[in-house]
Amino acid sequence: MSKRRVDPSILPLVALATLLLSSPLAAQGPIHASFAGFGVAGTNLDRLVAGATQSFSGTTVTGEGRLSFWRLSLDARYAEGDLTDDLDNTLRFVEAEALIGIRPIPWINLQFGPVVRKTEESSGSGTVSFWEARALAEAALIPTIVSGHFGMWFAPAADSEDIDTFDNRLGAEAGLVLRAGRLPILAHFGYRISHAKFEQDFREETVQHLYFVLGIELGR
């Protein structure tokens, strides 16, 4: 069975285009609006444990939203679905996050909050809670129509039921938001990758999402 794989090399290209336009002059339009939406994502999970590699891929259903007020924001995201490997083993994947943000300048959002990941498979289940700090750059590329964002994050701490020794977690995301003129409808699509290392069993996990979400802006 063939598995979909997202090439991580596309991320720097998207990030470069976004950062070139992420300036105070470009920070126009409703990039800070509150919204809520639902969609799907192609999700890959690559796991390395004691030198052995296992890869899962599949489709997850995702929901996301943001509440904005003044310079503050609350972002939430949820994804859930079944992933399979080359031997048709199934892994139930669930991931949820809630991040509080503040904008020291209009186009930079500094965020902090928990990201919880749960996996269930025939060999057992596990839950990891990461505490993440993020820096997100957001800019209007075409005012009121297209905005872009690029973010990077790290997790200084984590809690787990079955993994005692957390090392670190790094990640990045790039995406675009398209708006339908004066209608309160938006489409959000992008690419997200995170890599976590655990000292126990020399374990590493890389999760990738290629997502598409349709939503509505709140308060328009």
C-alpha positions as CSV (number, residue, x, y, z in Angstrom):
1,M,0.0,0.0,0.0
2,S,1.4,3.4,-1.0
3,K,1.6,6.1,1.6
4,R,1.3,9.9,1.2
5,R,4.4,11.8,2.3
6,V,4.7,15.6,2.5
7,D,8.2,16.9,1.5
8,P,9.5,19.1,4.4
9,S,11.7,21.0,1.9
10,I,8.7,23.0,0.7
11,L,8.4,24.7,4.1
12,P,11.4,27.0,3.8
13,L,10.1,28.3,0.4
14,V,6.6,29.1,1.8
15,A,8.2,30.6,4.9
16,L,10.5,32.8,2.9
17,A,7.7,34.2,0.8
18,T,5.6,34.9,3.9
19,L,8.5,36.5,5.8
20,L,9.4,38.8,2.9
21,L,5.9,40.2,3.1
22,S,5.6,40.1,6.9
23,S,6.3,43.8,7.6
24,P,4.4,46.5,9.4
25,L,3.6,48.0,5.9
26,A,1.9,44.7,5.0
27,A,0.0,44.3,8.3
28,Q,-3.3,45.5,6.9
29,G,-6.7,43.8,6.6
30,P,-8.6,41.6,9.0
31,I,-5.7,39.2,9.9
32,H,-6.7,39.4,13.6
33,A,-10.4,38.6,13.2
34,S,-12.1,35.9,15.3
35,F,-13.1,32.8,13.4
36,A,-14.2,29.2,13.6
37,G,-13.9,26.4,11.0
38,F,-13.8,22.7,10.2
39,G,-11.8,20.7,7.7
40,V,-9.5,17.8,6.9
41,A,-5.8,17.1,7.0
42,G,-3.4,14.6,5.5
43,T,-1.5,13.5,8.6
44,N,1.8,11.5,8.8
45,L,3.3,10.2,12.0
46,D,6.9,8.9,11.8
47,R,8.2,7.1,14.9
48,L,11.7,6.0,15.8
49,V,12.1,3.8,18.8
50,A,15.5,2.2,19.7
51,G,16.6,2.4,16.0
52,A,13.3,0.9,14.6
53,T,11.2,3.1,12.3
54,Q,7.4,3.0,12.0
55,S,5.4,5.3,9.7
56,F,1.6,5.9,9.8
57,S,-0.4,8.1,7.5
58,G,-4.1,8.9,6.9
59,T,-6.8,11.6,7.1
60,T,-7.8,13.4,10.2
61,V,-10.8,15.6,10.8
62,T,-9.9,19.0,12.2
63,G,-11.5,22.0,13.8
64,E,-9.9,25.3,14.7
65,G,-10.9,28.7,16.0
66,R,-9.6,32.0,17.3
67,L,-11.0,34.6,19.6
68,S,-9.4,38.1,19.4
69,F,-9.6,41.1,21.6
70,W,-7.3,44.1,21.5
71,R,-3.8,42.6,21.5
72,L,-4.9,39.3,23.0
73,S,-6.0,36.1,21.3
74,L,-7.1,32.6,22.2
75,D,-6.4,29.9,19.5
76,A,-7.8,26.4,19.7
77,R,-7.3,23.4,17.4
78,Y,-8.5,19.7,17.4
79,A,-7.6,16.8,15.1
80,E,-8.7,13.2,15.2
81,G,-8.5,10.2,12.8
82,D,-7.2,6.7,12.1
83,L,-3.7,6.3,10.6
84,T,-2.3,3.1,9.1
85,D,1.2,1.8,8.4
86,D,2.5,-0.4,5.5
87,L,1.2,-3.5,7.3
88,D,-2.3,-2.0,7.8
89,N,-1.8,-1.6,11.5
90,T,-4.1,1.1,12.7
91,L,-3.3,3.9,15.1
92,R,-5.9,6.3,16.5
93,F,-4.5,9.8,16.6
94,V,-5.9,12.7,18.6
95,E,-4.3,16.1,19.1
96,A,-5.7,19.2,20.8
97,E,-4.2,22.6,21.7
98,A,-5.2,25.8,23.3
99,L,-2.9,28.8,23.1
100,I,-3.1,32.3,24.7
101,G,-1.4,35.0,22.6
102,I,-0.3,38.6,22.9
103,R,0.8,40.9,20.1
104,P,3.7,43.2,21.0
105,I,3.4,44.6,17.5
106,P,0.5,44.1,15.1
107,W,2.1,41.4,12.9
108,I,3.7,39.3,15.6
109,N,1.7,37.0,17.9
110,L,3.6,35.4,20.9
111,Q,1.7,32.4,22.2
112,F,1.9,29.9,25.0
113,G,-0.2,26.9,26.0
114,P,-0.7,23.1,26.2
115,V,-0.7,20.7,23.2
116,V,-2.1,17.3,24.1
117,R,-1.5,14.3,21.8
118,K,-3.1,10.8,22.4
119,T,-2.4,7.7,20.4
120,E,-4.2,4.3,20.6
121,E,-3.1,1.1,18.9
122,S,-3.1,-2.6,19.5
123,S,0.1,-2.5,21.6
124,G,-1.4,0.1,24.0
125,S,-2.2,3.8,24.3
126,G,-0.2,6.9,25.4
127,T,-0.8,10.5,26.1
128,V,1.7,13.4,26.0
129,S,1.0,16.9,27.1
130,F,3.5,19.5,25.7
131,W,3.8,23.1,27.0
132,E,4.7,25.2,24.0
133,A,5.9,28.7,23.3
134,R,5.3,30.0,19.8
135,A,6.2,33.0,17.7
136,L,3.7,33.6,14.8
137,A,4.2,36.2,12.1
138,E,0.9,37.2,10.3
139,A,0.6,39.6,7.4
140,A,-2.0,40.7,4.8
141,L,-0.6,39.8,1.4
142,I,-3.6,41.2,-0.5
143,P,-5.6,43.4,2.0
144,T,-9.0,42.0,3.0
145,I,-8.5,39.0,0.7
146,V,-5.3,37.0,1.3
147,S,-3.2,36.8,4.5
148,G,-0.3,34.6,5.3
149,H,1.3,33.3,8.4
150,F,4.5,31.6,9.5
151,G,5.3,30.3,13.0
152,M,7.9,28.4,14.9
153,W,7.7,26.9,18.4
154,F,9.4,24.8,21.0
155,A,8.2,22.9,24.1
156,P,10.3,23.5,27.2
157,A,8.4,20.9,29.2
158,A,6.1,17.9,28.8
159,D,4.1,15.5,30.9
160,S,3.4,11.9,29.9
161,E,1.8,8.8,31.3
162,D,4.3,6.3,29.8
163,I,7.4,8.4,28.8
164,D,9.5,9.7,31.8
165,T,12.3,11.5,30.0
166,F,11.4,14.3,27.7
167,D,14.2,16.0,25.7
168,N,12.6,18.6,23.4
169,R,10.0,19.4,20.8
170,L,10.4,21.8,17.9
171,G,7.9,22.8,15.2
172,A,7.0,25.1,12.4
173,E,3.9,26.1,10.3
174,A,3.2,28.1,7.2
175,G,-0.2,28.8,5.7
176,L,-2.6,31.2,3.8
177,V,-6.1,32.4,4.6
178,L,-8.4,33.4,1.7
179,R,-11.4,35.5,2.3
180,A,-14.5,35.9,0.1
181,G,-14.7,39.7,-0.1
182,R,-17.4,41.1,2.2
183,L,-18.8,37.7,3.0
184,P,-17.8,36.2,6.4
185,I,-16.3,33.1,4.8
186,L,-12.7,32.0,4.8
187,A,-10.5,29.2,3.6
188,H,-7.4,28.3,5.6
189,F,-4.8,25.9,4.3
190,G,-1.2,25.2,5.2
191,Y,1.5,22.8,6.4
192,R,2.5,22.0,9.9
193,I,5.4,19.9,11.2
194,S,6.7,19.0,14.7
195,H,9.5,16.8,16.0
196,A,9.7,15.5,19.5
197,K,12.6,13.7,21.2
198,F,12.5,11.5,24.3
199,E,15.5,10.1,26.0
200,Q,13.7,7.0,27.0
201,D,14.3,4.3,24.3
202,F,16.0,7.0,22.2
203,R,12.5,7.7,20.9
204,E,11.6,10.4,18.3
205,E,8.3,11.3,16.7
206,T,7.7,13.6,13.7
207,V,4.1,14.6,12.9
208,Q,3.1,16.4,9.7
209,H,-0.2,17.9,8.7
210,L,-1.2,19.2,5.3
211,Y,-4.6,20.8,6.2
212,F,-7.6,22.6,4.6
213,V,-10.3,24.3,6.7
214,L,-13.4,26.2,5.7
215,G,-14.8,28.7,8.3
216,I,-16.6,31.8,9.1
217,E,-15.4,35.0,10.7
218,L,-17.2,35.9,13.9
219,G,-18.5,39.4,14.4
220,R,-18.6,40.5,10.8
